[in-house]
Amino acid sequence: MDIDITLLDSIHKEAVRLAEGAGKILSAQFGKKISIQFKDTLQRDPVTSADLSTQEYLESEIKKNFPDHGILGEETKEANSEILNEQASDILWVLDPLDGTTNFMNGIPIYASSIGVLYKGLPVAGAIYVPWPGNANGLIIHSQKNAGCYANTEQVSVSRNDRPIGNRLIGLPGSFSQSNKFKSSFTGPIGEPRVTGSIAYELAMTAIGVFQYAIFGAPRMWDMLGGTIAVQEAGGAVLTKSNKNNQWAAIDVLIPEWESKTPTIKELRNWVAPIIAGNQSLACLISESVTTQPVSSKLISLPKKLKP
């Protein structure tokens, strides 16, 4: 990693400040009347004025303080196809201003604002805001490469158990049972499943040890980057499956070919991959124990394994 440490420190500090600012914007709008639009005709992918105002704040602050850095945001409005086809900047801020929009607009305080930073494809810093009981300013889970993960000012770590504990929480996608199951060779409890509706939130909960592990079927880069560096710096691992060999492996550089073939903004917007997050032992165990299954057997075998 050849990024200047002083620059990295300043990026980390700015990510924390921006997460705090995003949290203030979101908490001020939570429970209030907000405008809602949908990105799809089935109205399953909402975007609200809270998403857009938070995105605008984050982008404007980054452009003001780091004008030579790039930005990839879920709600960024690319002006034309030329921008989409431009190569990404070596330092790239990846933003999900509001992950858990459906929760937010329905009045459930389980959501996150996620900021992650890539340097030539390597996750190097991140900060995630989540609302938190007893803390008016929420919780900021923040991390920097080789410097640990913190929840506000307290250093945190992933869950340390080598096997799942039956009454401890895990994160599973709502669609898990439709395409996956635990192998018959896997014995014992898998943990207590929860579906929160926010990938960034579940990764943050994994980083601070609330979730033992979490599985995600197809997160976008803005969903998972801030949480990936958090889990890694909290002593855990984030695994993804390669399209080349169909094998799970720990994420190090997210885009290994960055220097030889720098990706375009369009390519990064289209990035998607399954991931498993947890401590090293659990993440590997779960990756070896979960398999996809034929449609005909989906709803028959999985519920038996979901019982602690």
Sequence and secondary structure as in RCSB ss.txt:
>XXXX:A:sequence
MDIDITLLDSIHKEAVRLAEGAGKILSAQFGKKISIQFKDTLQRDPVTSADLSTQEYLESEIKKNFPDHGILGEE
TKEANSEILNEQASDILWVLDPLDGTTNFMNGIPIYASSIGVLYKGLPVAGAIYVPWPGNANGLIIHSQKNAGCY
ANTEQVSVSRNDRPIGNRLIGLPGSFSQSNKFKSSFTGPIGEPRVTGSIAYELAMTAIGVFQYAIFGAPRMWDML
GGTIAVQEAGGAVLTKSNKNNQWAAIDVLIPEWESKTPTIKELRNWVAPIIAGNQSLACLISESVTTQPVSSKLI
SLPKKLKP
>XXXX:A:secstr
  S HHHHHHHHHHHHHHHHHHHHHHHHHTTS   EEESSTTS SEEEHHHHHHHHHHHHHHHHH TTSEEEETT
    SHHHHTSB  SEEEEEEEEE HHHHHTT    EEEEEEEETTEEEEEEEEEEETTEEEEEEEEEETTS EE
ETTEE      SS  TTSEEE  TTHHHHEEE TT  S   EEE  S HHHHHHHHHTTSEEEEEESS BHHHHH
HHHHHHHHTTEEEEEE TTT  EEE SSSSTTTTTS  BHHHHHT B  EEEEEHHHHHHHHHHEEE  GGGHHH
HHHHHH  
